[in-house]
Amino acid sequence: MAHSNLMLVLHAHLPFVRHPEYPKFLEETWLFEAISETYLPLLRVMDRLESDQVPMDLCMSVSPTLMAMLQDELLQDRYVQHLDMLIELGEKETDRTKDDPDFSQLARMYLDLFRRNRHDFLERYDRDLLGALNYHEEGGRIELITTFGTHPYVPLYQHQEASVDAQLRVAIETHQRALGRRPTGFWLPECGYYPGVEELLARQGIEYFFVAAHGLLFADEKPRHGVFSPVRCPNGTVAFGRDYRSSSAVWSSEDGYPGHPSYRDFYRDIGHDLSLDYVAPYIHDGKNRINTGFKYHAITGNTDDKRPYRLDEAGRIVYEHAENFLYRQLSQARKLTPIMDRSPVVVCPFDAELFGHWWFEGPQWLEALFRVLHKHNESSPEYSIRPVKPHSYLKRNGDFQVIQPAFSSWGNNGYSEVWLDGSNDWIYRHTHKVIERMVDLVDRFPNETGLKRRALNQAAREVLLSQASDWPFIMRAGTTVTYAKHRLCEHLQNFNRIHESLSRGSISTEWLTKIERRNTIFPFMDYRIFRGLSADSLAVGGTSRITSGA
């Protein structure tokens, strides 16, 4: 018998982007696109599989910054406005393409999609996408976990434990307030692991986390089962290792499924193809071309001469790729089971936004995969590939090798070069300094109230926001570098102004209120987390409050 466990992990994260000081803001569309192209489509997959009684086991981490934005009324309102704009454009596109047999079908598809997004967001899910995810977790189809508060790459902060601990505590609190329960699993941002971080996780009741393949393969002892069985750290926390071979079949930009010539081309968009006069009302400032979401071409190949995208053809390829993935898993299981004393578990983690945003057919592939797995497992139980959630797997298994994983990430070349190179290394002398100053503020002002407490709480938020891994990543990638630098400097400057104001004993209430209303993340913030606040949280009506360990 060849039996294997398949653990699919989707990591949903976006940096905290919220600009009430402007009527609309370009980078807020990162959230709007992700809702339309990834989060709503994934929820529909879950709904359909539930309706058809097809088993689904999926682990999904939702970052605290993303949770905050999904719950924000301003951003919810702006998302609906964004959809209204796209629906208007869709109506114009259906008229413009009505005589084009290749593009008219696609224009109608987009119009229908944006109308459905509006209906589902407002009516089906009542603006509460986290509630919809919670429903599926309570139904046993998914397992929701968390990650550090603002998604920092923590190996570069390992010598400032107060900061890593603060990031962890606000993450746990955000998750519990949003979903009514504490998470048992954890996603390390960028799979960035350093020996010792598991000690902080264990103090907060975290049972498991994920690492890159070489985090296990380069451990202090050779893992007996490679990455096909989790290991137990010396402190008892479990580490699951990524199976790079299985993940790359989906992830790889060179030979992974998303690059198939029949799939939709992400980069070809009417925002760049059509006249500026026509698209101007539907781009940010009416001058600089950006993607609109209306994409009519297939990847085709390494050519500018792209052929029209064909829905039916892409749909057939999706099922072929789902069946191919099953075939790969079966082949791997037949090789592994004779040499292992347990059923292997194949861990495949991905950025959630790959499914739908970057890879338009991704949600469809995910649904097809669960369907072909169910069909296969029913017809051939002796050669089964069983989807499994981490907590369920740990409840059934527990005899794991005890070893110490190695420093690692899933970034380029496996360590820290993406977040620490010549394009972004300058930021850390500043972020490290404000952490030191924040710890000093807690020592100087241990139990403040009123305006001082508000200022200290905001200072803590600004420190955490400055640490987001998104800013150095963007600087390294060379995309929206100006915005990343602006955001980083803004948070540093906000903190330093608060620090100076507290030192002078004079705080501008007007200015403080302004930045509180802009950077509203972590409304429960207690600045004393930077001195190691108590891990205890008191449940109050499904939420909790952080309590002092003093």
C-alpha positions, 0 to 999 in steps of 0.5 A, a space after each residue: 500500500 502506498 499512502 501519503 499525507 498531503 498538507 497544503 498551506 496558504 499564507 495570506 498576507 498584505 502590508 498594512 496600507 490605509 490612507 484616509 488622508 486621501 480620497 483614494 490611494 493607489 497602493 490600497 488596490 493591493 487589497 482590493 485586487 487580492 479580495 477580488 482575485 484571491 480571497 473571494 474565489 477561494 471562499 467560493 471554492 470552499 463553499 462549492 466543495 462543502 455543498 458537494 460534500 467533497 472533503 477539503 483539508 487546508 491550512 491557511 495563515 492570515 496575517 494580522 495586518 491583513 485581518 485589520 484591513 479586512 475588518 476596516 470599514 473605510 477600506 471596505 467602503 473603498 473596495 465597494 467603490 472600486 468594484 463600482 468603477 470596474 463594473 462601469 468599465 466592464 459595461 463599456 468593455 462589453 459594448 466596445 468588444 461586442 463585435 469581437 468574437 475573441 474578446 467579447 466573451 471575456 469582457 462579459 466574463 469580467 463584468 459578471 465576475 465584478 458584479 458577483 464580487 460585489 454581490 458576494 462581498 455585500 450580501 453573501 458574506 456581509 463584508 465579513 470575509 474573516 467570518 466566512 473563513 471562520 465558518 469553514 474552520 468551524 466546519 472542519 475544512 480549513 485550519 487558520 493560523 497566524 504570523 507575526 504582527 506586521 510580518 517582520 523577517 525575524 532572523 534580522 531581529 533575533 537579538 532584540 527578543 522584546 521586539 519579536 515577542 511583541 510581534 508575537 503577542 499582538 498576532 495572538 491577540 489579533 487572531 483571538 479577537 477576530 476568530 474567538 480562539 487562539 491559534 495553535 500553529 504559526 507561519 514564520 514570515 518568509 519561512 524565516 527561522 532562527 534557532 530559539 524562536 520556537 521558545 517564544 512560540 511555545 510560551 504562547 501555546 504554539 504547537 507547530 510552525 513551518 520551515 524551508 526544506 534545508 531548515 530540516 536537512 541542515 539541522 544539527 542531526 540528519 533527519 531520518 525521514 528528510 522533509 517527509 516527517 515533521 521533527 520535534 524541537 528540543 523544547 517540544 514544538 513541531 517543525 514541518 519542512 517544505 517539500 520543494 519538489 512538490 511545491 515547485 510544480 505549482 510555484 516555479 515561474 519556469 516550469 510550474 503549472 502557472 506558466 502554461 501557454 494556455 493560461 491567462 497572461 497576468 501582465 497584458 492588461 487594457 490599462 496598457 493596451 488601450 488609449 489613455 483617454 479611454 482608460 483614464 477614468 479607471 486608473 489612479 490619477 488618469 495619467 500613469 498607466 496601471 493594470 485594470 484587471 481586464 486581461 484578454 490574452 493567454 501567456 502564449 510563450 516568450 513573445 509579444 504576439 499574444 493570442 486571445 485567452 480561451 476559458 474552455 481551453 484553460 479549464 481543460 488544462 486546469 484538470 490536467 494539471 490537477 491530475 498531474 499533481 496527483 500522479 506526482 504525489 502517487 509516484 512519490 508515495 510509492 517510493 517513500 513508503 517502502 523506506 519509511 516506518 510511517 506514512 509520509 507527509 508532503 508539505 506544500 506551502 504557498 503565498 495565497 495570492 498566487 491563487 487567483 491574483 498571479 495565477 488566474 486559474 489557481 483557485 480552479 486548480 485547487 478545487 479540481 485537486 480536491 475533487 480528483 483526490 476525493 475521486 481517486 481515494 474512493 476508487 483506489 483506497 490502497 493508493 491514497 493521497 490524503 489531504 490533512 491539516 497540521 493539527 489533525 496530523 499531530 493528533 494522530 502522530 507524535 513520535 517525531 525525531 528530536 533535532 534542532 532545525 537550522 537557520 533558514 528561509 524560503 527566500 532566494 538562496 535560502 537565507 537572508 539576502 532578499 531582506 538584507 542587501 545593498 538596496 535595503 540594509 540601511 533600514 536596520 540601524 534605524 529599526 533596531 534603534 527605535 526598538 531600543 528606544 521603545 524598550 527604554 520608554 517602557 522602563 521610563 514610563 511603566 504605568 502611564 494613563 491618559 494622553 501619555 498612554 495613548 502616545 506610548 501605545 502609538 509609539 509601539 504601533 509605529 515600531 511594529 509597522 516599521 519592521 514589516 518585511 514588505 518594505 525591504 522586499 519591495 526595495 530589493 525587488 525594485 517595484 514601488 520603492 518610493 512608497 516603501 521608503 516613504 512608509 518606513 521613514 514615516 513610521 520611524 519619524 512618527 516614533 521619534 516625534 513621540 519619543 521627543 515629545 515624551 522626553 519634553 513632557 509636551 504632546 500635541 493632541 491634534 497630531 497624535 489623534 491624526 496618526 492614530 486615525 491613520 494607523 489604526 492597527 492593533 486598537 487593543 495595544 498596550 505599549 508594555 508588551 515591549 517589556 514582556 507582558 504576561 501571556 495570559 489573556 482574559 476572554 471577554 465575549 469571544 475577544 480578549 485583552 492583554 493583561 500586564 504581568 506586573 
